[in-house]
Structures are given as structure tokens and as C-alpha cells.
Amino acid sequence: MLIKGQNVSFGYDGHIVVRDLNFSVDSGDFICIAGENGCGKTTLLKGLLRLMAPMEGTIVFSDELKQAGTGYLSQEAAAKKDFPAGVFEIVLSGNIGKMKLRPFYAKAEKNSAEGNLKRLGIEDLKNRCFRELSGGQQRRVLLARSLCAAEKLLVLDEPFSGLDPLISAELYSLLKKINREMGITIIMVSHDIEAANCAAKVLHLQKRQLFFGSMEDYRNSETGKNFFVKMEDEND
């Protein structure tokens, strides 16, 4: 077990945003956090990233996770299209957290960047300027950077929003492959039905926990059925 939450509530300035959370994250999980806008998804991510402490209950992180790097791709980073830097420089920067006080990249970090460029199918973009890339290519670059930081956990907040549905579907399939082949635990916030389809577990929020369990059980639950109907209606 990497993370366990018991009766957890998170919020700001004494005001609870999301409450009554009971969940566990095991090594190798692929979890989709679903729910309407304003239901507490991003607030929960901040708690999982240890950027805020719970207002109620307890959340426990394994020693293994505390000592390992976590990759994170936020909505804000995904929306930026004008990084004045080259692709390899951006991907390589994902290793900064591993360097401590060392002022230069070692061979291991450069190999990690090269490997993740290849894993994301963008090694041919290595010497390109980020701002010249298409939206789908840019997301692959930022995902490669996040993978350089991720040793045990990859946290994604609406990583592919705004992209063409076909490109998004391809990237979600790629995430599923990364989860399966690399064994990296993935926790992803998304409204996208493709995201839900590639996850193995779902945590559905509505300012509190409505469901946590397997994708199969979610599809058979009232919460899941309502979610998929709503998503299908929005995609029509």
C-alpha cells in the first residue's frame, strides 16, 4: 500500500471542500478521480501530493513513497504552449528533484530523459523548440518530463483536456501501457470517458466520496451509470 486515507477531509481557511474520504492506493494502481467541477478533485490531489494536510481524519504515506519521486502534470502546465526552451531541456528538467544540490545533470538523468522521449514516441522531436510543436506533441513532452520525476507515482490533473478526441484516446492508451509495463502507479483527475475506460479503479467525488472501487463495480453502480450516461451525452 502506498497511500491510505481514513475519514479524510480537505479544505482551506477552516472551510471543508471535500469530506469523508476512505480509500487506499496500492503499488501499480491506475485510479481515475471523477466528479463534477467543484467537487473537490483538485483539492484532493493537493493532499495526495502532500501540499496540504487533512483538516479531519488521517492520510498515511508509505515509507517507500516518501523516499521516491512523484511526477505531476497540472492543468496549468498542460495549458502553456510558449515555453521558450527545447524539448530535451524540458524533459531533462523533470530530473531536478533527484539532483539534490548537484548543479549538473549526470549520465543517469540524461539516459532517463532519452528513454522517456523514446517511450512517448517523440525522440525525433528532441532538438525542436517546444512552442513550435502541436498540442498533442506538447502533451507528450510534458508527460515525458513528469515520467522523469516519477519513481513510484504519477499524478495527472486533466492532462489531455482540450485536445482532439482521437489524440486524447491515443494518449490515454499510452498511459495504460506505461502503467502496465513500468509498474508506475497513476492517479488521474479527468472528466473524459476515455480516461475512465483506461483506469482500473475509480474514486468518484461530489464534495464527499460517492464511490471507490473497481471499474467493473463502478460501471454497475448508480453513480457510475449516471456518470457514463452524462459523459456520452456531452460527447454527442
C-alpha positions as MATLAB code, in Angstrom:
seq = 'MLIKGQNVSFGYDGHIVVRDLNFSVDSGDFICIAGENGCGKTTLLKGLLRLMAPMEGTIVFSDELKQAGTGYLSQEAAAKKDFPAGVFEIVLSGNIGKMKLRPFYAKAEKNSAEGNLKRLGIEDLKNRCFRELSGGQQRRVLLARSLCAAEKLLVLDEPFSGLDPLISAELYSLLKKINREMGITIIMVSHDIEAANCAAKVLHLQKRQLFFGSMEDYRNSETGKNFFVKMEDEND';
ca = [
       0.000    0.000    0.000;
       1.346    3.430   -0.988;
      -1.378    5.714    0.405;
      -4.295    5.150    2.753;
      -6.939    7.699    3.709;
      -9.342    7.175    6.612;
     -12.276    9.544    7.154;
     -10.222   12.288    5.481;
     -11.429   15.824    4.788;
      -9.510   18.583    2.993;
     -10.204   22.296    2.704;
      -8.962   25.859    3.060;
      -9.149   28.502    5.784;
     -11.294   26.339    8.027;
     -13.763   25.507    5.227;
     -14.007   21.845    4.204;
     -14.085   21.314    0.424;
     -14.237   17.510    0.281;
     -15.013   15.186    3.187;
     -15.462   11.593    4.356;
     -12.830   10.004    2.106;
     -11.850    6.379    2.683;
      -9.540    4.926    0.057;
      -6.256    3.137   -0.491;
      -3.710    3.309   -3.296;
      -1.672    0.181   -3.957;
       1.523   -0.071   -5.960;
       0.677   -0.384   -9.669;
      -2.855    1.016   -9.365;
      -4.404    3.148  -12.095;
      -7.068    5.309  -10.443;
      -9.357    7.844  -12.105;
     -10.791   10.555   -9.841;
     -14.142   11.544  -11.326;
     -16.847   14.072  -10.464;
     -18.412   17.393  -11.410;
     -16.486   20.684  -11.434;
     -16.007   21.995   -7.919;
     -16.470   18.597   -6.269;
     -13.021   18.583   -4.634;
     -10.891   16.629   -7.122;
      -8.001   19.079   -7.402;
      -8.099   19.726   -3.650;
      -7.705   16.001   -3.061;
      -4.735   15.910   -5.452;
      -3.011   18.580   -3.372;
      -3.475   16.370   -0.348;
      -2.076   13.358   -2.203;
       0.920   15.456   -3.250;
       1.430   16.413    0.407;
       0.906   20.097   -0.396;
      -1.802   20.352    2.269;
      -2.651   18.457    5.433;
      -6.104   16.987    6.109;
      -8.491   19.029    8.247;
     -10.035   15.817    9.552;
      -9.055   12.147    9.574;
      -5.700   10.687    8.632;
      -3.808   10.063    5.426;
      -0.779    7.763    5.602;
       2.018    7.576    3.020;
       4.290    4.546    2.861;
       7.984    4.985    3.606;
       8.635    3.730    0.087;
       6.621    6.602   -1.416;
       8.130    9.216    0.912;
      11.575    8.346   -0.389;
      10.598    8.178   -4.067;
       9.985   10.910   -6.606;
       6.441   11.758   -7.719;
       5.681   13.015  -11.215;
       2.969   15.666  -11.553;
       1.314   17.260  -14.562;
      -1.123   20.050  -13.718;
      -3.818   21.653  -15.839;
      -1.832   24.898  -15.807;
       1.346   23.277  -17.141;
      -0.595   21.391  -19.812;
      -2.201   24.643  -20.987;
       1.081   26.502  -21.502;
       2.217   26.467  -25.101;
       5.047   29.008  -25.100;
       7.881   27.514  -23.043;
      10.994   29.233  -24.530;
      13.022   26.037  -24.383;
      13.968   22.972  -26.363;
      12.233   19.632  -25.991;
      15.200   17.779  -24.486;
      15.846   20.587  -21.988;
      12.235   20.451  -20.793;
      12.152   16.668  -20.452;
      15.541   16.615  -18.719;
      14.294   19.170  -16.166;
      11.978   16.502  -14.758;
      15.065   15.060  -13.039;
      15.827   18.174  -10.972;
      14.209   16.773   -7.830;
      16.629   13.840   -7.873;
      19.755   16.005   -8.052;
      19.721   17.416   -4.501;
      22.426   20.122   -4.501;
      24.294   18.794   -7.534;
      24.416   21.610  -10.156;
      24.681   19.452  -13.263;
      22.885   16.529  -14.898;
      24.592   13.150  -14.637;
      24.532   10.433  -17.275;
      21.680    8.652  -15.465;
      19.400   11.713  -15.760;
      20.254   12.171  -19.435;
      19.539    8.490  -20.064;
      16.222    8.843  -18.250;
      15.236   11.762  -20.487;
      16.295    9.890  -23.622;
      14.373    6.804  -22.517;
      11.173    8.705  -21.816;
      11.351   10.560  -25.125;
      11.516    7.143  -26.794;
       8.760    5.729  -24.579;
       6.453    8.589  -25.608;
       7.392    8.193  -29.281;
       8.901   11.668  -29.604;
      12.651   11.023  -29.804;
      12.613   12.691  -33.233;
      11.473   15.943  -31.542;
      14.488   16.067  -29.209;
      16.082   19.129  -30.799;
      12.856   21.001  -31.597;
      11.596   24.135  -29.837;
       8.627   23.356  -27.581;
       6.494   26.279  -28.769;
       6.685   25.025  -32.375;
       5.010   21.689  -31.570;
       1.383   20.697  -31.960;
      -0.830   20.397  -28.893;
      -0.593   16.614  -28.844;
       3.195   16.698  -29.205;
       3.480   19.219  -26.374;
       1.470   16.987  -24.033;
       3.781   14.073  -24.828;
       6.796   16.247  -23.973;
       5.283   17.312  -20.639;
       4.291   13.737  -19.858;
       7.862   12.605  -20.600;
       9.106   15.265  -18.167;
       6.676   14.029  -15.493;
       7.875   10.453  -16.033;
      11.458   11.561  -15.391;
      10.320   12.737  -11.951;
       8.104    9.721  -11.242;
       9.724    6.792   -9.473;
       6.615    5.305   -7.862;
       3.708    7.681   -8.534;
       2.424    9.794  -11.429;
      -0.317   12.335  -10.622;
      -2.208   13.939  -13.516;
      -4.824   16.710  -13.361;
      -6.909   16.783  -16.562;
      -3.725   16.149  -18.593;
      -5.296   15.929  -22.047;
      -8.213   18.375  -21.820;
      -8.763   20.448  -24.929;
      -7.116   18.007  -27.300;
      -8.762   16.337  -30.280;
     -10.651   13.229  -29.025;
      -8.606   10.890  -31.231;
      -5.326   12.296  -29.902;
      -6.619   12.090  -26.329;
      -7.659    8.454  -26.807;
      -4.181    7.627  -28.123;
      -2.531    9.303  -25.131;
      -4.814    7.526  -22.641;
      -3.868    4.205  -24.246;
      -0.227    5.188  -23.871;
      -0.782    5.894  -20.158;
      -2.329    2.461  -19.732;
       0.732    0.904  -21.383;
       3.086    2.907  -19.128;
       1.151    1.766  -16.056;
       1.251   -1.861  -17.153;
       4.835   -2.057  -18.417;
       6.628    0.286  -15.995;
       4.533   -0.536  -12.937;
       4.152    3.160  -12.081;
       1.072    3.971  -10.023;
      -1.143    6.553  -11.760;
      -3.753    8.794  -10.145;
      -5.566   10.944  -12.690;
      -8.334   13.521  -12.491;
     -10.476   13.607  -15.616;
     -13.982   14.217  -16.918;
     -13.132   12.279  -20.057;
     -14.881    8.954  -20.617;
     -11.712    7.604  -22.271;
      -9.815    8.279  -19.051;
     -12.342    6.333  -17.040;
     -12.172    3.467  -19.522;
      -8.407    3.056  -19.147;
      -8.384    3.143  -15.333;
      -8.681    0.032  -13.171;
     -10.250    1.842  -10.201;
     -12.455    4.895   -9.753;
     -12.822    7.379   -6.906;
     -15.955    9.451   -7.565;
     -16.443   12.657   -5.597;
     -19.302   15.070   -5.039;
     -17.788   17.093   -2.200;
     -17.661   13.726   -0.481;
     -16.900   10.184   -1.589;
     -19.741    8.631   -3.598;
     -17.810    5.595   -4.822;
     -14.410    3.933   -4.568;
     -13.715    0.569   -6.143;
     -13.018   -1.329   -9.334;
     -14.045   -0.098  -12.761;
     -16.304   -3.146  -13.140;
     -18.180   -2.367   -9.916;
     -18.318    1.319  -10.844;
     -19.984    0.584  -14.164;
     -22.663   -1.405  -12.322;
     -23.245    1.247   -9.663;
     -25.821    4.031   -9.926;
     -23.024    6.595   -9.611;
     -21.114    5.032  -12.475;
     -24.123    4.563  -14.710;
     -25.088    8.212  -14.277;
     -21.523    9.336  -14.992;
     -21.213    7.375  -18.228;
     -24.625    8.494  -19.465;
     -23.723   12.111  -18.766;
     -20.333   11.814  -20.488;
     -21.857   10.118  -23.537;
     -24.495   12.864  -23.789;
     -21.810   15.562  -23.641;
     -19.765   13.825  -26.337;
     -22.705   13.518  -28.755;
];
